[in-house]
């Protein structure tokens, strides 16, 4: 037993030393963890500050590169009114007004032309209603257009209508002769006198009226006749004829 006690005493200092060494290691471990925690906090603080600095730098760079997001109302008004120039606005409105006036004038001219066209068509229609298939009347001067009559002796000679038979046949006295011939109106032609001379309307509206020749339209084969009272009528060549003096 004494030996056992001695052995026990011998082992107890060893156990004490073992416990001391374990406590030391634990302290060393806690110290190491404490140091690592401090280092981690320090590094996190340093790098966090650096990240924040870099973020602020990026924001300032973006702000310096990006255009302004909004404009004041006065700036917009200046852009709309051509830089705030009153004369420029006056020019713009003046051009628009002139354009509208030109369009209205063109429309007015177009409408007037259409009215005149319709009036002309109406006159033609009215004239056709009053136009007869015969036009002979006494005292008018006509031209003979029959080449076979008397071997062409009277071709293109002028004569005065002395008598009308059945509306279509005339007795014509050849001018400057004592000869009279009977001839159908199809072989006769009306004669247009000099401007200012008396002229008879032989067909259509105002048939039988004697007026004064005012003008001749050679392109449209028509004449204008003053029939008095300030009335001037336009007639085709075949509706008017020279009157014997």
C-alpha positions as a Markdown table, in Angstrom:
| # | Residue | x | y | z |
|---|---|---|---|---|
| 1 | Unk | 0.0 | 0.0 | 0.0 |
| 2 | Unk | 2.9 | 2.4 | 0.8 |
| 3 | Unk | 4.1 | 1.7 | -2.6 |
| 4 | Unk | 0.8 | 2.4 | -4.1 |
| 5 | Unk | 0.5 | 5.7 | -2.2 |
| 6 | Unk | 4.0 | 6.6 | -3.4 |
| 7 | Unk | 2.9 | 5.8 | -7.0 |
| 8 | Unk | -0.2 | 7.9 | -6.5 |
| 9 | Unk | 1.8 | 10.8 | -5.3 |
| 10 | Unk | 4.2 | 10.4 | -8.2 |
| 11 | Unk | 1.2 | 10.5 | -10.6 |
| 12 | Unk | -0.6 | 13.5 | -9.0 |
| 13 | Unk | 2.1 | 16.1 | -9.9 |
| 14 | Unk | 1.9 | 14.8 | -13.5 |
| 15 | Unk | -1.8 | 15.2 | -13.5 |
| 16 | Unk | -1.4 | 18.7 | -12.2 |
| 17 | Unk | 1.1 | 19.5 | -14.8 |
| 18 | Unk | -1.2 | 18.1 | -17.5 |
| 19 | Unk | -4.1 | 20.2 | -16.3 |
| 20 | Unk | -1.9 | 23.3 | -16.2 |
| 21 | Unk | -0.8 | 22.6 | -19.8 |
| 22 | Unk | -4.4 | 22.1 | -20.9 |
| 23 | Unk | -5.4 | 25.3 | -19.3 |
| 24 | Unk | -2.5 | 27.1 | -21.0 |
| 25 | Unk | -3.6 | 25.7 | -24.4 |
| 26 | Unk | -7.1 | 26.8 | -23.8 |
| 27 | Unk | -5.9 | 30.3 | -22.9 |
| 28 | Unk | -3.7 | 30.3 | -26.0 |
| 29 | Unk | -6.6 | 29.2 | -28.1 |
| 30 | Unk | -8.9 | 31.8 | -26.7 |
| 31 | Unk | -6.2 | 34.4 | -27.2 |
| 32 | Unk | -5.7 | 33.2 | -30.8 |
| 33 | Unk | -9.4 | 33.5 | -31.4 |
| 34 | Unk | -9.5 | 36.9 | -29.9 |
| 35 | Unk | -6.7 | 38.0 | -32.1 |
| 36 | Unk | -8.4 | 36.6 | -35.2 |
| 37 | Unk | -11.6 | 38.3 | -34.3 |
| 38 | Unk | -9.8 | 41.6 | -33.9 |
| 39 | Unk | -8.0 | 41.2 | -37.2 |
| 40 | Unk | -11.2 | 40.3 | -38.9 |
| 41 | Unk | -13.0 | 43.4 | -37.5 |
| 42 | Unk | -10.1 | 45.6 | -38.4 |
| 43 | Unk | -9.9 | 44.2 | -42.0 |
| 44 | Unk | -13.7 | 44.5 | -42.4 |
| 45 | Unk | -13.5 | 48.1 | -41.3 |
| 46 | Unk | -10.7 | 49.0 | -43.6 |
| 47 | Unk | -12.1 | 47.3 | -46.6 |
| 48 | Unk | -15.6 | 48.5 | -45.9 |
| 49 | Unk | -14.4 | 52.1 | -45.8 |
| 50 | Unk | -12.6 | 51.5 | -49.1 |
| 51 | Unk | -15.7 | 50.0 | -50.7 |
| 52 | Unk | -17.8 | 53.0 | -49.5 |
| 53 | Unk | -15.2 | 55.3 | -50.9 |
| 54 | Unk | -15.2 | 53.5 | -54.2 |
| 55 | Unk | -19.1 | 53.6 | -54.3 |
| 56 | Unk | -19.0 | 57.4 | -53.6 |
| 57 | Unk | -16.5 | 57.8 | -56.5 |
| 58 | Unk | -18.7 | 55.8 | -58.9 |
| 59 | Unk | -21.8 | 57.9 | -58.0 |
| 60 | Unk | -19.9 | 61.2 | -58.5 |
| 61 | Unk | -18.6 | 60.0 | -61.8 |
| 62 | Unk | -22.1 | 59.0 | -63.0 |
| 63 | Unk | -23.5 | 62.3 | -61.9 |
| 64 | Unk | -20.7 | 64.2 | -63.8 |
| 65 | Unk | -21.4 | 62.1 | -67.0 |
| 66 | Unk | -25.2 | 62.1 | -67.1 |
| 67 | Unk | -27.1 | 65.0 | -68.7 |
| 68 | Unk | -29.5 | 67.2 | -66.7 |
| 69 | Unk | -32.8 | 65.3 | -66.1 |
| 70 | Unk | -35.2 | 68.2 | -66.2 |
| 71 | Unk | -35.5 | 71.7 | -67.6 |
| 72 | Unk | -37.3 | 74.6 | -66.2 |
| 73 | Unk | -40.6 | 75.8 | -67.9 |
| 74 | Unk | -38.9 | 79.0 | -69.0 |
| 75 | Unk | -36.3 | 76.9 | -70.9 |
| 76 | Unk | -39.0 | 74.9 | -72.6 |
| 77 | Unk | -40.8 | 78.0 | -73.6 |
| 78 | Unk | -37.6 | 79.5 | -75.0 |
| 79 | Unk | -37.1 | 76.4 | -77.1 |
| 80 | Unk | -40.7 | 76.4 | -78.4 |
| 81 | Unk | -40.8 | 80.1 | -79.3 |
| 82 | Unk | -37.5 | 79.9 | -81.2 |
| 83 | Unk | -35.2 | 81.2 | -78.6 |
| 84 | Unk | -37.6 | 83.7 | -77.2 |
| 85 | Unk | -37.4 | 85.9 | -80.3 |
| 86 | Unk | -40.7 | 87.8 | -80.8 |
| 87 | Unk | -39.8 | 88.6 | -84.4 |
| 88 | Unk | -39.2 | 85.0 | -85.2 |
| 89 | Unk | -42.7 | 84.1 | -83.9 |
| 90 | Unk | -44.2 | 87.0 | -85.9 |
| 91 | Unk | -42.5 | 85.6 | -89.0 |
| 92 | Unk | -43.9 | 82.1 | -88.4 |
| 93 | Unk | -47.4 | 83.3 | -87.8 |
| 94 | Unk | -47.2 | 85.7 | -90.7 |
| 95 | Unk | -46.2 | 82.8 | -93.0 |
| 96 | Unk | -49.0 | 80.6 | -91.7 |
| 97 | Unk | -51.5 | 83.5 | -92.2 |
| 98 | Unk | -50.2 | 84.1 | -95.7 |
| 99 | Unk | -50.5 | 80.5 | -96.6 |
| 100 | Unk | -54.1 | 80.3 | -95.4 |
| 101 | Unk | -55.0 | 83.4 | -97.3 |
| 102 | Unk | -53.4 | 82.0 | -100.5 |
| 103 | Unk | -55.4 | 78.8 | -100.0 |
| 104 | Unk | -58.6 | 80.7 | -99.5 |
| 105 | Unk | -58.0 | 82.8 | -102.6 |
| 106 | Unk | -57.2 | 79.7 | -104.7 |
| 107 | Unk | -60.4 | 78.1 | -103.4 |
| 108 | Unk | -62.4 | 81.2 | -104.3 |
| 109 | Unk | -61.0 | 81.4 | -107.8 |
| 110 | Unk | -61.8 | 77.7 | -108.2 |
| 111 | Unk | -65.3 | 78.2 | -107.1 |
| 112 | Unk | -65.8 | 81.2 | -109.4 |
| 113 | Unk | -64.5 | 79.2 | -112.3 |
| 114 | Unk | -66.8 | 76.4 | -111.5 |
| 115 | Unk | -69.8 | 78.8 | -111.3 |
| 116 | Unk | -68.8 | 80.3 | -114.7 |
| 117 | Unk | -68.5 | 76.8 | -116.2 |
| 118 | Unk | -71.9 | 75.8 | -115.0 |
| 119 | Unk | -73.4 | 79.1 | -116.2 |
| 120 | Unk | -71.9 | 78.5 | -119.7 |
| 121 | Unk | -73.3 | 75.0 | -119.7 |
| 122 | Unk | -76.7 | 76.3 | -118.8 |
| 123 | Unk | -76.5 | 78.9 | -121.6 |
| 124 | Unk | -75.5 | 76.2 | -124.1 |
| 125 | Unk | -78.4 | 74.1 | -122.9 |
| 126 | Unk | -80.9 | 77.0 | -123.1 |
| 127 | Unk | -79.5 | 77.9 | -126.6 |
| 128 | Unk | -80.0 | 74.3 | -127.8 |
| 129 | Unk | -83.6 | 74.3 | -126.6 |
| 130 | Unk | -84.3 | 77.5 | -128.6 |
| 131 | Unk | -82.2 | 76.5 | -131.6 |
| 132 | Unk | -84.3 | 75.6 | -134.7 |
| 133 | Unk | -83.3 | 73.5 | -137.7 |
| 134 | Unk | -83.9 | 76.5 | -140.0 |
| 135 | Unk | -82.5 | 80.0 | -139.9 |
| 136 | Unk | -83.4 | 81.8 | -143.1 |
| 137 | Unk | -85.1 | 85.2 | -142.9 |
| 138 | Unk | -85.5 | 88.1 | -145.3 |
| 139 | Unk | -83.0 | 91.0 | -145.6 |
| 140 | Unk | -79.9 | 89.0 | -144.5 |
| 141 | Unk | -76.8 | 88.6 | -146.7 |
| 142 | Unk | -75.8 | 85.0 | -147.4 |
| 143 | Unk | -73.0 | 83.2 | -149.4 |
| 144 | Unk | -73.7 | 80.6 | -152.0 |
| 145 | Unk | -71.7 | 77.4 | -151.4 |
| 146 | Unk | -73.1 | 75.2 | -154.3 |
| 147 | Unk | -70.3 | 74.4 | -156.8 |
| 148 | Unk | -72.6 | 72.7 | -159.3 |
| 149 | Unk | -75.3 | 75.4 | -159.6 |
| 150 | Unk | -75.1 | 76.9 | -163.1 |
| 151 | Unk | -71.7 | 75.2 | -163.5 |
| 152 | Unk | -70.3 | 76.9 | -160.4 |
| 153 | Unk | -71.2 | 80.3 | -161.7 |
| 154 | Unk | -72.5 | 81.5 | -158.3 |
| 155 | Unk | -70.1 | 79.6 | -156.1 |
| 156 | Unk | -69.1 | 81.8 | -153.1 |
| 157 | Unk | -71.0 | 84.8 | -154.4 |
| 158 | Unk | -73.1 | 86.8 | -151.9 |
| 159 | Unk | -76.7 | 87.7 | -152.2 |
| 160 | Unk | -79.6 | 89.1 | -150.2 |
| 161 | Unk | -82.5 | 86.8 | -149.1 |
| 162 | Unk | -85.6 | 88.3 | -150.7 |
| 163 | Unk | -88.1 | 85.6 | -149.7 |
| 164 | Unk | -88.2 | 82.4 | -147.6 |
| 165 | Unk | -90.3 | 79.4 | -148.8 |
| 166 | Unk | -91.4 | 76.8 | -146.3 |
| 167 | Unk | -88.6 | 77.9 | -143.8 |
| 168 | Unk | -85.9 | 76.0 | -145.7 |
| 169 | Unk | -85.7 | 77.5 | -149.2 |
| 170 | Unk | -84.7 | 81.1 | -150.1 |
| 171 | Unk | -85.0 | 83.3 | -153.1 |
| 172 | Unk | -81.6 | 85.0 | -153.2 |
| 173 | Unk | -80.7 | 88.0 | -155.3 |
| 174 | Unk | -77.0 | 88.0 | -156.2 |
| 175 | Unk | -75.4 | 91.2 | -155.2 |
| 176 | Unk | -74.5 | 93.7 | -158.0 |
| 177 | Unk | -76.6 | 91.7 | -160.5 |
| 178 | Unk | -80.2 | 91.4 | -161.5 |
| 179 | Unk | -80.1 | 87.6 | -161.1 |
| 180 | Unk | -82.2 | 85.8 | -158.5 |
| 181 | Unk | -81.9 | 82.1 | -157.6 |
| 182 | Unk | -83.9 | 79.6 | -155.6 |
| 183 | Unk | -81.7 | 77.6 | -153.3 |
| 184 | Unk | -81.9 | 75.4 | -150.2 |
| 185 | Unk | -80.4 | 76.7 | -146.9 |
| 186 | Unk | -78.1 | 73.7 | -146.8 |
| 187 | Unk | -76.3 | 75.3 | -149.8 |
| 188 | Unk | -76.0 | 78.7 | -148.1 |
| 189 | Unk | -73.7 | 80.1 | -145.5 |
| 190 | Unk | -74.1 | 83.1 | -143.1 |
| 191 | Unk | -71.9 | 86.1 | -143.5 |
| 192 | Unk | -70.1 | 87.9 | -140.7 |
| 193 | Unk | -69.9 | 91.7 | -141.2 |
| 194 | Unk | -67.2 | 94.1 | -140.0 |
| 195 | Unk | -67.1 | 95.1 | -136.3 |
| 196 | Unk | -69.5 | 97.9 | -135.6 |
| 197 | Unk | -71.9 | 96.8 | -138.4 |
| 198 | Unk | -75.5 | 95.7 | -138.0 |
| 199 | Unk | -76.0 | 92.0 | -137.5 |
| 200 | Unk | -79.1 | 89.8 | -137.2 |
| 201 | Unk | -79.5 | 86.9 | -134.7 |
| 202 | Unk | -81.0 | 84.2 | -136.9 |
| 203 | Unk | -81.2 | 81.3 | -134.5 |
| 204 | Unk | -81.4 | 80.5 | -130.8 |
| 205 | Unk | -82.3 | 82.9 | -128.1 |
| 206 | Unk | -83.1 | 86.5 | -129.4 |
| 207 | Unk | -83.8 | 85.1 | -132.9 |
| 208 | Unk | -84.9 | 88.0 | -135.1 |
| 209 | Unk | -83.1 | 90.7 | -133.1 |
| 210 | Unk | -80.9 | 93.2 | -134.9 |
| 211 | Unk | -77.8 | 94.3 | -132.9 |
| 212 | Unk | -74.3 | 95.6 | -133.4 |
| 213 | Unk | -71.3 | 93.4 | -133.8 |
| 214 | Unk | -69.0 | 94.1 | -130.9 |
| 215 | Unk | -66.2 | 91.5 | -131.3 |
| 216 | Unk | -65.2 | 88.3 | -133.1 |
| 217 | Unk | -63.5 | 85.3 | -131.5 |
| 218 | Unk | -61.7 | 83.6 | -134.4 |
| 219 | Unk | -60.4 | 80.7 | -132.2 |
| 220 | Unk | -63.9 | 79.7 | -130.9 |
| 221 | Unk | -65.8 | 80.8 | -134.1 |
| 222 | Unk | -68.1 | 83.0 | -132.2 |
| 223 | Unk | -69.1 | 86.7 | -131.9 |
| 224 | Unk | -70.4 | 89.1 | -129.3 |
| 225 | Unk | -73.4 | 91.2 | -130.2 |
| 226 | Unk | -74.7 | 94.2 | -128.4 |
| 227 | Unk | -78.5 | 94.0 | -128.6 |
| 228 | Unk | -79.1 | 97.2 | -126.6 |
| 229 | Unk | -80.0 | 98.0 | -123.0 |
| 230 | Unk | -76.4 | 97.0 | -122.0 |
| 231 | Unk | -77.0 | 93.4 | -123.0 |
| 232 | Unk | -74.2 | 91.6 | -124.9 |
| 233 | Unk | -74.8 | 88.1 | -126.1 |
| 234 | Unk | -72.3 | 85.6 | -127.5 |
| 235 | Unk | -73.3 | 83.6 | -130.5 |
| 236 | Unk | -71.6 | 81.1 | -132.9 |
| 237 | Unk | -71.0 | 82.1 | -136.5 |
| 238 | Unk | -74.0 | 80.1 | -137.8 |
| 239 | Unk | -76.5 | 81.9 | -135.4 |
| 240 | Unk | -75.8 | 85.4 | -136.8 |
| 241 | Unk | -75.7 | 87.0 | -140.2 |
| 242 | Unk | -75.0 | 90.3 | -141.9 |
| 243 | Unk | -78.0 | 92.5 | -142.6 |
| 244 | Unk | -78.6 | 94.2 | -146.0 |
| 245 | Unk | -78.0 | 98.0 | -145.8 |
